[in-house]
């Protein structure tokens, strides 16, 4: 299973990178820049085909790819020869106007956004199944032993409340609540709640979870303790539990909502005495949990709310796809700001290893339900990575596309070619920064896999 997740992750990550490089390839050809090679995958080519002036390659390592433009590193040769400026040959990268180079640099990230919008559009056009929980909440302090002052408590929220709007935006599921809270850490939010049939307005300021970089208020989703999927040959099936059973008590303690089980299983009892109701009849059984490094495996999931989205018309689907891509882009930009607020970077920043595993994990989890769910889950996560790749590449840092755009804008204002020495120093600093960040991210990835 681990190998399958890695293979699925590599395939998905490769698609996003190839889309990015395809943007550079198409823009370079359109702007009059010769492309020497376009490769799917890295390393020594195992297949290659010359078509016109371009050599198309299939690399040994199926991770992304690259677009090699003619003369894109001419500044290095000019610097070695102590030239004041690059002396480009027609058709090379530095032979065209700076604004053309800006278009080429921007095209990679732009294609990532277009890819995300198109995939979102297809998903919404086809329609998909959604499993979620309602907008009713449970206070963490009502479940956990320790009782820090969570923002939810400070704001006066109570277990059983329904959050129906945040900053004027209606919310119908706990997922929507989490989306609003996660990107608004340390910002005051106006929240509308429903309590016992009455509507109340409160304000709440999410705290910053430094292990994830997300905002949090200290609530769980309310999920009725009704058995959903029972794993074959697992603890629940061995205990005789069936879908639609309602759990009433565990070890003599009432179970009003699913997270009531947390403090019980945290004590790691060898046997759980489960009182339940099946078709209106009371039953009792003994369940023996399996404890792993990830927690207690009870062999079942609680029943989630499930519905299918409607099949949208092509125009409506495109509109929805553009909106989803824009929303994902906004969240990614907001998330960048959180990196400077003292969060634990080893947990909050993901490198290629962790992204690959997470992508494969999301896909395999979906495929365990159905082929359609697997494709949809993988497509959703690919869109997220694609947008994140766009945002990261547009940062004004050396080596990245955003750094190149800054260089070419400077060249436009100077109205003369940049000094090769300046470009070389600029790019060298970028390489050091990127490799440092990559080493840090991979270190965090290793810790992540060790924890798994």
N, C-alpha and C positions, 0 to 999 in steps of 0.2 A: 504493500500500500504506500509506503514511504517513497519507493522508487517511482510509482505511478504518479504521485503528486508532483515530484520533481520534473518528470517528463512532461506532464500537462503544463506545469508552470513555465518550463523552458519554451515550449511551443507558443504559449500565449505571449510571453515577454518578447519572443522573437518577432511576432507579428507586429507589436507596437513599435519596436525599433525599426523594422523594415518600412513601415508606413512613414516614419519620420525621415528616413533616408530617401525614400521615394519622393518626398516633397522637395528635398534638396536637388535630387536628380532632375525632376521635371523643370524646376525653376532654373537650374543651371543651363539646361538645353535651350530654354526659352529666352534666356538673357545672353546667349551667344558664348557661353563658356563650354569648352570641350570637356566631356566626361571620359576618363580613361577606363574606369572599371566600375561596375555595380555588382556588389556581392551580397548574396544571401548566406549569412553565416560568416565566421571568422576563421583564420588559420589558412593553411595550405589548401588551395582549390582542389577539390576532388573531381569537379567537372567545370569546364569553361567553354564558352562559345563566343567568337568574335562576330558581332553584327554591326556593320558599318565601322565607326570609329570607337565603339564601346565594346569592352570585353565583359561579358556577363559570367559571373562565377557562382559556384556553390561551394562554400567553405566547409572545412572539416568539422568545425564546432558550430552546431546549429543555434547560436545565440545572437539574434539580431543580424546585423550586416553593416555595410558601409558604402558610401559613394565617393569615389576618388576622382576629384576634379583636377584638370590639368593646371599645373603651376600654382596650386594653393599654398605650397610651402616655398615659393620662390624667395620670400623675404629672408629665409635662413641662408640661402646661397649668397644673396646680396650683402647680408651682414658679414659673412665670412670674407667676402671680397672688399669690405670697407666701402661699399657703394652708399651714396647718399639716398638713393631711391631704387626701387625695384625697376628693372628694365624688362618688362614683360613682352612676350611674343603674342601675337594675335591669337585669340581663342583661349588664352590662359585666364586664371581667376583674377589676377591683378591687372589684366589688360582692359577690363570693362570699367565703366563709371562706378563710383562708390554706391550710388543708389541702386544699381543693378545687383551689386554684391549684398546690399541690405535685403533685397527681395529674396535672394538665394538663401541667406542666413535665416530669414523669417519663415521661409516656406516649410521647413521641417516641423517646427512647433505648430504652424498653422494647419498642416496636414493632420497632426495629432488631434486637434480640436475638431476638424471636419470629420475625421474617422469616428470620434466619440459621438458626434451629433448624428451621423448616419446610422451607427449601430443602435443608439437609443431610439431612433426613428423606426428602425425595423422591429425592434423589440415591442414598442408600443403599437405598431401597426398590426403585428401578429396577435398581440395580447399574451398575458402570462398569468400563472397562478401566484398568489401572494399569501404567505403565511405570516401572521402578525399577532400582536396582542393589543387589547383595547387601551384607551387613554386613561384608564383608572390606575392609581398609583398606590404603592406600599412604602412607607417610610423605612429606610434602612435601620434607623434607630429602634424600630419596633421588632426587628429581627436579630440584629447583631447584639453581642454582649456589651461591647464598649459603646459609649454614647457621646461621641464628639458632637459639637454643635454644627450640624449640617445646615446648608443654606435653606433646605426645605423646612427644617424645624424653625429656624429663625424667621422665616416668612409666614409661619403659621399654617403650613400645609398639614393635612391629617391623612392617615391611611384610609383609603376608600374614596378620596377625592378624585374627581375627573378633571383633568386639565383640558379645556376645550379651545383655548386660544392663547397664543404667545405673541406679544407685540402686535396684536390685531390680526394675526394670521391664524385661521382655524386649524386645529389639529384633531385628528380622529383616531390615531394609533400611537402607541408608545414609541414606535420608530420615528415618527415625525417629531415627537417631543424631544427625543434624544438628539436628533439632527439640529434642532434649534439650540439646545443647551450646549452641545459639544463645541460649537464655533463661537460661543458668546461668553467665554470665561471672563470673569471679573467685570462684566457689564450688567447694569441694572436692566431687568426685563419686566414688562408689565404682563401679568398672567391672569387669565380669566378661568375660574374654576367653578365646578358644579358640586354642591355638597347638600345631600338630602333634599334635592329638588330646588335648592336656592342657588342663585348665581352670585359669586363674590369676586372682587378684583383685588389682587395683591401685587406686590413687587418682590422680585427675587434676584439675587446676584450670584450666579454660579461661581463656584470656586474652581481653581485650576488644578487638575490632577497632573502632577509633575511626572508621573510614570507614563502617561499617554499623551500629554499635551492637550487634552480635551477638557471642556467644562463639565462640571458635575454638580448636582444639587442634593444627592443622597436619597434617591428613590429607586425602587424596583418597579417593574410592571406587575400589575395585578393579573394573575392567571389562576382561574379556578382549578382546584386539584382534581381534575378529571383526566384519567389515563388516555393518552393518544396512541402513539406507535409503541408496540411491545417488541423488543429485539428477540429474534429466534434464539432459543437455548440460553437466554440470559437470566439473571436473577429474578426478574419480574415474571417471566414465563414459567420458570421453575416454581415460583410461588403461586402460580395459578391466576395472576392478574390478566385482565382482558381489556381491550379498548372500551371506553365509555364507563369503566368503573370509577366511582367517585370516592376518593380517599377521605375518610372522616377523622380518623385518629392514627397516630403512629407512636408506639410505646406509651400510650395513654394520653398523649398531648393532642389537642384539637388542631386540625389542619384546615384553616379557613382559606388560605391561598397557597400557591405552590412553594413560595420561598419560606413558608413556615418550616419546611423540611431542613433548611440550611443549618440551624443550630443543633438539630438532632443528629444529622449525619456527620457534622464536624467532630462529634465525640467519638466517631468511628465504632459504634456498637457492632458486634458480630451478627446480631439478629435484630430485625425490626418487626415488631408485632403490628400488623396493619389491619385496622378496622375500616371496612369499605361498604359501599352500597352498590348493589348490582340489580338493575331492573326493579328497584324499590325494596329489595330484600337485603338485610344486613348480613355481612360475612366477615370472617376474620382469617388471616393467613400469616405465615412467617416468611419474611423475605431476608435473604442473606446478601448484603451488598458486597461488591468487589471493589477494594480500595486500590487506587493507583496514584502515581505522582500527580495526576491531573485532578484527583478528587475521588468521590464515591460514584461508582457505576451501579445504578439501580436497575438498569436493563429496560427502561422505558422513558418516553418523553411525555410531558403534559400536553393536552390537546390545545392546539392553537386555532385562532380564527382563520378561516381560509375563504378566499374569494378569487374570482378571475376578472382581470381587467377587460373592458370591452375592446373589440377590434376597431381601431380608429381608421378613419379615412386617410388616404395618403397625405393630404394637406394638414390634417389635424395631427397625424403622426410626426410629420416633419416639424411642425410647431412645437410639439411636446419634446421631440428630440433636441431641438435647439435650446429649449428651456432647461432641459436636464443637463445639457453640456454646459450652459452658462452657470447653472447652480453649482455644478461640480467644480467649475473653474473658480467661482467665488469662494467656495469652501477651501480649495487648495491655497488660494492667495491668503486667506485669513489664517490658515494653519501655519504658514511660513512665519507670520508675526509671533506665533507662540514659541518659536525656537529661541527667542531672545528673552524669555521670561523664566529662565532657570529650571527648565524641565530636564528630566533624566534622558539624555540623548541616546544612551545605549538601548533604551526601551522604545522611545518615541520615534527615532529615526531608523527607517528600514533600508538596508542595503540590498544588493541584487539577490543574495542568497535567501534572505527572509521573504522578499517579494515573490521570488520564484516558488518558495514553499507555500506561502499564503495563497497565491493564485491557484496552485495545484490543489490545495486543501479546499478552497471554495468550490472549485470545479468538481472534485471527487465527491464532496458532500452533496452537491446538486445531483450528480449522476446516480448517487445511491437512492434517490427518490424516483427519478425518471431521466431519460435522455434529454428531454426538453428542458427540464429544470437545470441539468448540468450545463447545457449550452447557454442558457439564460444567465446563470450565475457567473460563468466564465466571461461572458460578454460584458456583463455589468462591471466586473472587476477590471477587465481590460480597458474599458472606458475610463475608469478611475485612474489607472496607471498611465493611460495615454494623455489625459489632461494634466496629471502631475508631471509627466515628462515635458510637456509643453511649458508649464510654469517654470520648472527648474532650468530648462535650456534658455529661457528668456531672461534669466537673472543676469545683470550686467557684470558678470565675472569673466576674466580671461579664459580662453579656450571654449567656453560655452557660446552658443549662438548669440545670446544677449551681449556678451563681451565683444564679439566681432561687430555687431551692429553699432556699439559705442565707438569702436575704432573707426568705422567708416563714416559715422556722423561727424567725428572730429576732423576727418579728412575733408569732408564737404565744407566745413566752416573754415578750415585752413586754406582751402582752395589749392592745395598742393599735396603730392604723395607723402605718406608718412615715412619717417626714417626707419629703415629695416631694424636698426638697433633697438628703437623704441618698441616696435612690434615684437621683437624677439624677447625682450625683457618682460613685456606685458604678458605674453603667452607662457613664458617660463614660470612666472609667479602664479599664473592660473593653474598650470600643471601641478605645481607643488600643493596649492590649495585643494584641488580636486582629489589628488591622490591621498592627501591627509584626511579629507572628509570620507573618502572611500574606505581607507584603512579603518577609520573609526566606525563606519557603518558596518563593515564586515566583522569587526570585533563584536559589535552588538549583535550581529546575526548569529555568530558562533554561540554567544551566551544564550540567545533565544532558542537555538536548537538543543543546547545542553539542557535548558529548562524543560523542553519537550521530552 
